Amino acid sequence: SLMLAKAKEEWEQEIVDKQSEKERYLSERITPLHTSGLSLSQLQDLCRELHEKVEIVDEERYDIEAKCNHNTREIKDLKIKVLDLRGKFKRPPLRRVRVSADAMLRALLGSKHKVSMDLRANLKSVKKEDTEKERPVEVGDWRKNVEAMSGMEGRKKMFDAAKSPTGQ
């Protein structure tokens, strides 16, 4: 809370300093006008002088504004260039690479790797004859199966229609 109070005091002091600096600057730049007791021609001359000063200040403001706009455009262009340079490179999609165990060990260990490793040696072997004996094959009339399987008449008609162009 002490730090917050100190920060608040400094902030208020900064606001007061800025206001006093603004008043001092304006008092230096702007002289007070004395229009009382002037004739019509003197008032017209004073207005002409004020218009000339306003035109000069307006030209300076326009020049400064043009420079500022030019600088902001240049900054935007440079930011776009930086983003283009940074964002052009996309990561390529990763591909699966098939490497044998020997090649992998050679890559990891370098020239130290001399033992070849056969990973398939310890796999259990399965005979194909055993799998064929387990599954008995029944050969029957396929037409009976189709007629039995077709529960709807539309399917049977479609099957019959497909059969007739072949000439059977």
KOLROSE-74989 format. One line per field, with one value per residue: residue in one letter; x, y, z of N, C-alpha, C in turn. Coordinates in pm, 1 decimal, m for minus. Layout:
BEGIN
code: c(a_...)
n.xx: c(X_...)
n.yy: c(Y_...)
n.zz: c(Z_...)
ca.xx: c(X_...)
ca.yy: c(Y_...)
ca.zz: c(Z_...)
c.xx: c(X_...)
c.yy: c(Y_...)
c.zz: c(Z_...)
//
This chain:
BEGIN
code: c(s_l_m_l_a_k_a_k_e_e_w_e_q_e_i_v_d_k_q_s_e_k_e_r_y_l_s_e_r_i_t_p_l_h_t_s_g_l_s_l_s_q_l_q_d_l_c_r_e_l_h_e_k_v_e_i_v_d_e_e_r_y_d_i_e_a_k_c_n_h_n_t_r_e_i_k_d_l_k_i_k_v_l_d_l_r_g_k_f_k_r_p_p_l_r_r_v_r_v_s_a_d_a_m_l_r_a_l_l_g_s_k_h_k_v_s_m_d_l_r_a_n_l_k_s_v_k_k_e_d_t_e_k_e_r_p_v_e_v_g_d_w_r_k_n_v_e_a_m_s_g_m_e_g_r_k_k_m_f_d_a_a_k_s_p_t_g_q)
n.xx: c(82.9_204.2_373.4_186.3_65.8_282.9_333.7_96.9_119.0_345.9_246.8_39.6_198.0_343.6_141.6_77.7_323.7_338.1_120.8_203.5_433.3_317.4_166.5_377.9_516.1_318.1_284.5_528.8_526.6_288.8_181.6_2.9_m298.3_m363.6_m626.0_m771.4_m849.4_m752.2_m749.2_m966.3_m815.5_m577.2_m666.0_m736.1_m482.4_m366.0_m525.0_m449.6_m179.3_m213.3_m347.0_m144.2_40.8_m110.9_m132.3_135.9_184.7_m3.3_99.7_339.4_230.5_101.5_322.9_459.1_267.4_253.4_510.8_494.6_289.3_418.0_630.0_487.9_372.6_602.8_699.0_493.8_527.8_783.3_729.5_558.2_734.7_912.0_738.9_677.3_927.0_962.6_741.5_728.1_824.6_709.4_637.2_733.7_527.9_562.5_720.6_690.8_968.0_1134.7_1356.7_1608.5_1699.0_1972.8_2070.9_1974.6_2109.8_2368.4_2354.4_2313.6_2529.3_2749.0_3067.2_3119.8_2935.0_2913.6_2790.4_2539.6_2189.8_1921.5_1597.5_1379.0_1437.7_1363.9_1092.5_780.5_707.9_447.5_259.6_114.1_m49.2_m184.1_m374.2_m542.5_m659.3_m817.4_m1038.3_m1311.8_m1414.8_m1708.7_m1865.8_m2123.9_m2439.7_m2451.8_m2663.5_m2885.7_m2819.0_m2831.4_m3101.2_m3209.0_m3098.9_m3203.8_m3427.2_m3612.6_m3827.2_m3747.9_m3470.5_m3416.2_m3531.1_m3366.6_m3130.0_m3196.3_m3241.4_m2986.1_m2869.8_m2985.3_m2890.1_m2642.1_m2685.3_m2744.7)
n.yy: c(m120.0_117.5_153.6_188.1_426.6_601.7_583.1_693.7_958.2_1042.0_1021.5_1213.4_1439.0_1437.1_1493.1_1756.1_1880.5_1849.7_2008.5_2263.1_2293.6_2302.1_2539.6_2726.0_2698.9_2780.4_3043.7_3151.6_3122.7_3242.0_3562.8_3804.9_3953.6_4288.1_4458.7_4677.2_5015.4_5028.2_5126.3_5073.6_5001.6_4922.0_4700.2_4535.7_4492.4_4353.4_4123.2_4019.7_3957.6_3760.7_3566.5_3500.1_3385.4_3168.0_3027.1_2956.1_2789.8_2594.6_2488.0_2376.3_2185.5_2021.4_1928.0_1785.2_1594.6_1458.9_1347.9_1182.0_1002.4_885.4_757.7_573.6_413.2_304.6_161.3_m30.2_m168.5_m277.4_m442.0_m626.6_m742.2_m866.0_m1052.2_m1204.2_m1316.3_m1466.8_m1638.6_m1802.0_m2058.8_m2377.0_m2658.8_m2972.4_m3260.1_m3543.1_m3846.4_m4200.4_m4391.8_m4675.7_m4860.3_m5094.0_m5300.2_m5332.9_m5116.5_m4908.4_m4945.2_m4908.3_m4640.0_m4523.7_m4617.0_m4598.0_m4680.7_m4874.1_m5074.4_m5406.2_m5646.3_m5833.5_m5812.1_m6021.0_m5984.1_m6137.0_m6395.6_m6497.7_m6523.9_m6700.8_m6979.3_m7056.2_m7311.7_m7350.4_m7558.2_m7642.5_m7443.9_m7474.0_m7723.2_m7686.4_m7543.1_m7653.8_m7704.9_m7656.3_m7758.8_m7659.2_m7621.7_m7316.8_m7171.7_m7237.7_m7123.2_m6853.0_m6816.9_m6879.0_m6678.6_m6445.2_m6243.4_m6060.4_m6005.0_m5835.7_m5836.4_m6093.9_m6088.7_m5899.9_m6038.3_m6250.0_m6108.2_m6019.8_m6256.5_m6348.5_m6201.5_m6315.9_m6558.4_m6797.1)
n.zz: c(0.0_63.8_m152.7_m356.6_m275.3_m294.7_m571.4_m668.8_m575.9_m720.0_m979.1_m976.6_m935.2_m1170.5_m1357.0_m1280.6_m1334.8_m1615.9_m1694.2_m1604.3_m1763.1_m2015.7_m1997.2_m1961.0_m2205.6_m2390.9_m2308.5_m2383.5_m2661.7_m2751.7_m2771.9_m2580.3_m2708.3_m2792.8_m2853.1_m2797.2_m2856.5_m3115.5_m3457.0_m3746.6_m3974.4_m3852.5_m3709.1_m3925.1_m4037.9_m3824.3_m3827.1_m4077.2_m4025.4_m3828.2_m3979.8_m4160.2_m3982.6_m3895.6_m4135.1_m4176.6_m3954.5_m4010.7_m4248.8_m4149.3_m3975.7_m4162.8_m4311.8_m4113.4_m4052.6_m4298.4_m4308.3_m4087.1_m4165.5_m4384.9_m4253.7_m4092.9_m4291.8_m4401.5_m4183.3_m4156.9_m4400.5_m4361.6_m4142.3_m4261.5_m4444.7_m4265.6_m4145.0_m4371.1_m4428.8_m4200.6_m4195.6_m4425.3_m4433.9_m4418.6_m4218.8_m4336.0_m4410.5_m4202.8_m4288.2_m4287.4_m4219.5_m4313.8_m4142.8_m4093.9_m3809.9_m3789.2_m3939.7_m3783.9_m3541.3_m3637.4_m3706.1_m3458.5_m3295.1_m3454.8_m3585.6_m3400.5_m3390.6_m3463.7_m3444.3_m3589.6_m3574.2_m3555.5_m3552.7_m3611.1_m3553.4_m3306.2_m3319.8_m3305.7_m3503.6_m3731.9_m3868.3_m4187.6_m4259.6_m4032.1_m3986.3_m4204.1_m4160.1_m3937.5_m4026.0_m4172.1_m4506.5_m4677.6_m4963.3_m5160.2_m5330.6_m5475.2_m5566.0_m5413.7_m5172.8_m5239.4_m5299.2_m5052.8_m4896.1_m4999.7_m4881.5_m4961.6_m5236.3_m5439.0_m5444.6_m5531.9_m5786.0_m5902.2_m5901.9_m6069.1_m6304.0_m6358.1_m6417.9_m6653.5_m6896.3_m6941.0_m7054.3_m6928.2)
ca.xx: c(0.0_294.7_420.9_75.1_50.2_396.3_311.8_m12.3_174.6_434.0_161.4_m24.0_303.1_375.0_32.4_95.0_442.6_302.7_33.0_283.3_519.6_232.1_136.9_500.8_542.7_219.1_310.5_643.8_493.7_173.0_179.7_m136.0_m347.5_m416.2_m710.9_m845.0_m796.0_m694.4_m840.4_m1011.5_m702.3_m481.4_m727.1_m724.2_m340.7_m345.7_m589.0_m364.5_m61.8_m257.7_m373.9_m14.6_97.7_m190.8_m93.4_270.3_169.4_m77.8_195.0_429.1_152.2_80.1_450.4_487.5_170.1_293.8_628.1_446.9_219.6_519.5_702.8_401.8_362.5_730.3_703.7_403.3_591.4_892.7_671.4_509.1_852.2_962.2_645.4_694.2_1050.5_948.5_631.9_725.6_870.5_613.2_696.1_687.3_465.6_659.9_698.2_739.7_1090.5_1160.5_1499.4_1632.2_1761.4_2117.1_2097.1_1947.5_2222.3_2483.8_2338.3_2328.9_2659.6_2857.4_3151.7_3132.0_2837.4_2961.8_2705.0_2413.1_2081.6_1808.2_1483.1_1279.7_1483.7_1296.5_948.7_723.1_667.2_315.2_248.1_m7.8_m131.4_m268.2_m487.5_m635.5_m729.0_m914.0_m1154.5_m1363.0_m1475.1_m1825.7_m1898.0_m2264.5_m2497.9_m2455.4_m2793.8_m2974.6_m2781.0_m2878.6_m3246.4_m3238.7_m3053.6_m3280.0_m3551.1_m3707.3_m3844.1_m3675.5_m3331.6_m3415.1_m3556.1_m3247.1_m3031.3_m3239.2_m3220.4_m2842.8_m2831.9_m3039.9_m2811.5_m2523.5_m2726.5_m2749.3)
ca.yy: c(0.0_232.3_172.2_243.0_566.4_674.2_588.6_788.2_1093.1_1073.3_1037.9_1344.7_1539.1_1436.7_1565.0_1898.7_1925.2_1860.2_2124.7_2386.0_2301.4_2344.8_2682.4_2801.7_2695.1_2864.6_3184.6_3194.0_3124.2_3325.0_3693.3_3849.1_4048.8_4415.2_4510.4_4797.0_5143.0_5020.5_5169.9_4967.5_4959.7_4849.6_4569.5_4456.7_4451.2_4250.4_4000.2_3966.2_3897.0_3636.6_3468.8_3453.1_3293.6_3044.8_2953.7_2898.3_2678.6_2489.4_2423.1_2293.6_2070.9_1933.8_1863.0_1687.1_1485.5_1380.7_1268.7_1077.9_900.8_814.3_668.7_462.1_321.2_234.4_64.3_m140.3_m247.7_m354.7_m548.5_m728.7_m814.3_m953.1_m1164.3_m1290.7_m1393.6_m1560.2_m1732.6_m1872.9_m2196.3_m2466.5_m2787.3_m3077.4_m3372.2_m3647.6_m3972.9_m4317.8_m4442.5_m4812.7_m4881.9_m5222.2_m5288.1_m5315.8_m4979.1_m4819.9_m4956.2_m4846.7_m4495.4_m4480.5_m4650.6_m4566.4_m4791.9_m4972.7_m5181.3_m5510.9_m5763.8_m5818.8_m5852.6_m6071.1_m5976.5_m6236.7_m6529.1_m6543.2_m6531.1_m6834.7_m7014.3_m7116.4_m7389.5_m7319.4_m7678.3_m7648.4_m7351.9_m7526.2_m7838.4_m7639.3_m7484.7_m7744.9_m7634.9_m7724.5_m7716.4_m7689.9_m7551.3_m7174.8_m7115.7_m7257.6_m7022.7_m6721.8_m6813.4_m6878.4_m6552.1_m6331.1_m6233.3_m5975.2_m6048.3_m5744.4_m5879.7_m6214.9_m6047.9_m5831.7_m6142.4_m6322.1_m6020.6_m6017.6_m6387.1_m6372.9_m6156.0_m6399.1_m6673.2_m6921.9)
ca.zz: c(0.0_63.2_m290.3_m433.4_m236.5_m353.4_m716.3_m692.9_m555.7_m833.7_m1096.8_m964.6_m954.0_m1313.8_m1425.1_m1250.4_m1409.6_m1757.5_m1710.3_m1590.4_m1881.3_m2126.6_m1978.4_m1985.5_m2350.1_m2458.1_m2276.9_m2463.2_m2804.1_m2783.4_m2703.7_m2563.0_m2807.8_m2741.2_m2960.5_m2754.4_m2901.9_m3249.7_m3562.8_m3836.7_m4059.4_m3768.3_m3682.2_m4047.4_m4045.8_m3721.7_m3877.9_m4184.6_m3961.5_m3764.1_m4085.8_m4210.3_m3882.0_m3899.0_m4256.2_m4153.6_m3860.3_m4080.6_m4339.9_m4067.7_m3929.8_m4278.4_m4341.6_m4008.0_m4069.6_m4415.5_m4268.2_m3994.3_m4245.7_m4463.2_m4162.5_m4052.8_m4406.5_m4412.9_m4073.6_m4192.4_m4506.3_m4302.1_m4061.1_m4354.1_m4495.8_m4159.3_m4132.6_m4487.6_m4414.1_m4090.9_m4209.8_m4553.0_m4424.1_m4356.6_m4182.4_m4427.4_m4340.1_m4170.9_m4357.8_m4215.3_m4280.4_m4269.7_m4121.3_m4028.6_m3678.3_m3809.6_m3983.0_m3672.0_m3448.2_m3701.5_m3698.5_m3319.6_m3237.5_m3548.2_m3629.7_m3292.8_m3410.9_m3553.3_m3428.2_m3659.7_m3487.9_m3630.9_m3462.3_m3648.0_m3515.6_m3185.3_m3340.9_m3310.9_m3639.5_m3740.9_m3991.4_m4260.4_m4267.2_m3912.8_m3999.0_m4304.1_m4103.1_m3838.7_m4091.6_m4276.0_m4618.9_m4729.9_m5098.6_m5185.4_m5444.0_m5439.1_m5600.3_m5299.3_m5073.3_m5283.8_m5282.6_m4909.9_m4839.4_m5049.1_m4805.7_m5032.1_m5374.8_m5527.6_m5458.6_m5613.6_m5924.6_m5950.4_m5926.3_m6189.1_m6418.9_m6385.3_m6468.7_m6787.4_m7010.4_m6965.1_m7135.7_m6850.8)
c.xx: c(86.8_344.7_310.9_54.8_161.3_379.4_202.3_37.2_261.6_352.8_93.0_77.0_341.0_268.3_47.2_214.3_411.6_215.8_112.2_377.2_440.8_201.0_260.3_530.2_446.3_241.9_430.6_605.4_382.6_181.1_34.8_m174.0_m401.5_m495.2_m783.6_m773.7_m732.8_m798.9_m875.1_m897.6_m599.0_m536.4_m718.3_m580.8_m310.8_m406.3_m506.4_m241.5_m100.1_m286.8_m244.3_48.4_22.0_m153.8_42.1_259.5_97.1_11.8_289.8_356.4_130.7_208.8_482.2_393.6_206.5_414.2_585.7_375.5_316.9_594.3_615.8_383.2_490.0_743.4_614.0_464.7_703.4_839.5_620.7_624.6_906.3_871.2_656.6_818.7_1036.3_848.3_630.4_754.6_767.3_683.6_645.2_621.6_567.6_621.4_754.6_858.9_1116.0_1311.4_1514.5_1701.1_1911.7_2150.1_2074.2_2062.3_2348.5_2475.8_2359.8_2470.8_2776.5_2935.3_3166.2_3041.8_2890.4_2872.9_2575.1_2302.8_1965.4_1689.3_1379.5_1317.7_1404.9_1144.7_901.7_676.5_533.2_306.6_115.2_m101.7_m227.1_m390.4_m589.0_m716.7_m837.6_m1043.6_m1204.1_m1436.4_m1591.8_m1855.1_m2041.3_m2312.1_m2517.0_m2590.1_m2892.8_m2946.6_m2835.4_m3027.6_m3284.1_m3205.3_m3138.7_m3413.7_m3653.6_m3711.9_m3766.4_m3532.6_m3321.9_m3437.4_m3432.6_m3138.5_m3066.2_m3216.3_m3073.0_m2796.9_m2872.8_m2955.0_m2690.9_m2558.4_m2731.0_m2888.9)
c.yy: c(125.6_261.2_231.7_390.6_652.5_689.8_688.6_932.4_1135.0_1097.0_1174.8_1456.0_1549.9_1511.9_1715.1_1955.1_1943.3_1982.8_2254.7_2404.3_2349.0_2493.9_2768.6_2809.9_2786.8_3012.9_3238.1_3213.3_3224.5_3454.3_3736.3_3955.3_4173.5_4478.6_4638.7_4922.8_5138.6_5065.4_5051.5_4917.1_4882.1_4710.4_4477.9_4407.1_4339.6_4117.8_3937.7_3896.5_3762.6_3527.8_3413.6_3353.9_3160.4_2961.6_2886.7_2775.5_2561.6_2415.0_2331.3_2166.9_1970.9_1857.7_1753.3_1567.4_1396.4_1292.1_1152.8_966.2_818.7_713.9_550.4_362.2_239.2_128.5_m55.1_m229.7_m335.0_m468.1_m661.7_m809.6_m910.9_m1074.1_m1259.6_m1376.5_m1499.6_m1670.6_m1814.7_m2021.2_m2278.7_m2597.3_m2894.1_m3189.7_m3483.4_m3777.1_m4086.1_m4375.3_m4581.7_m4834.6_m5015.4_m5198.6_m5267.3_m5171.9_m4881.5_m4824.7_m4894.0_m4694.1_m4444.9_m4500.5_m4617.9_m4690.4_m4899.0_m5093.5_m5282.5_m5633.9_m5740.0_m5877.1_m5899.7_m6076.6_m6083.4_m6377.8_m6583.3_m6553.2_m6675.0_m6863.4_m7085.9_m7188.5_m7359.0_m7439.2_m7686.1_m7558.9_m7403.3_m7643.7_m7793.3_m7593.7_m7580.5_m7664.6_m7717.9_m7668.5_m7757.2_m7612.5_m7405.2_m7112.1_m7129.9_m7153.2_m6886.0_m6711.5_m6808.4_m6743.0_m6434.3_m6328.3_m6151.0_m6018.4_m5961.3_m5788.1_m6002.5_m6181.0_m5981.3_m5933.8_m6221.2_m6238.5_m6014.2_m6149.0_m6405.6_m6317.1_m6243.2_m6522.6_m6800.5_m6959.0)
c.zz: c(0.0_m78.0_m377.5_m400.9_m297.0_m504.0_m750.0_m677.6_m674.1_m961.3_m1094.1_m986.8_m1101.6_m1393.3_m1403.3_m1327.7_m1557.5_m1783.7_m1701.0_m1710.4_m2001.9_m2116.5_m2007.0_m2135.0_m2425.1_m2428.8_m2354.9_m2609.8_m2839.9_m2701.4_m2688.6_m2665.4_m2737.8_m2854.5_m2920.0_m2804.2_m3039.0_m3352.1_m3653.0_m3924.0_m3979.0_m3734.0_m3804.6_m4066.0_m3945.3_m3766.4_m3988.8_m4126.7_m3896.9_m3866.5_m4143.3_m4113.1_m3881.6_m4020.6_m4238.2_m4062.0_m3927.9_m4179.6_m4264.0_m4019.8_m4042.7_m4313.0_m4238.8_m4021.3_m4187.5_m4382.4_m4177.9_m4070.7_m4328.3_m4374.2_m4119.6_m4167.1_m4420.7_m4303.6_m4103.7_m4298.7_m4450.4_m4215.2_m4149.4_m4411.0_m4392.0_m4143.0_m4251.1_m4475.6_m4306.3_m4121.7_m4337.2_m4538.3_m4349.3_m4323.6_m4278.3_m4348.7_m4319.5_m4241.6_m4274.3_m4290.7_m4224.2_m4262.7_m4049.8_m3894.4_m3692.3_m3848.5_m3868.7_m3571.4_m3506.7_m3691.2_m3556.1_m3266.8_m3329.7_m3585.6_m3522.1_m3315.8_m3512.0_m3547.1_m3502.8_m3572.9_m3573.7_m3536.5_m3492.2_m3603.5_m3396.2_m3200.9_m3351.2_m3453.2_m3635.8_m3873.7_m4056.5_m4265.1_m4149.4_m3927.9_m4099.6_m4248.9_m4005.9_m3904.4_m4199.6_m4383.2_m4670.5_m4868.1_m5125.0_m5306.9_m5404.6_m5470.7_m5485.2_m5192.3_m5111.3_m5263.6_m5136.1_m4847.7_m4884.8_m4979.4_m4878.4_m5177.9_m5471.9_m5549.9_m5548.2_m5760.0_m5983.0_m5983.8_m6052.3_m6313.0_m6455.6_m6445.7_m6614.5_m6901.1_m7039.5_m7044.8_m7059.0_m6816.0)
//
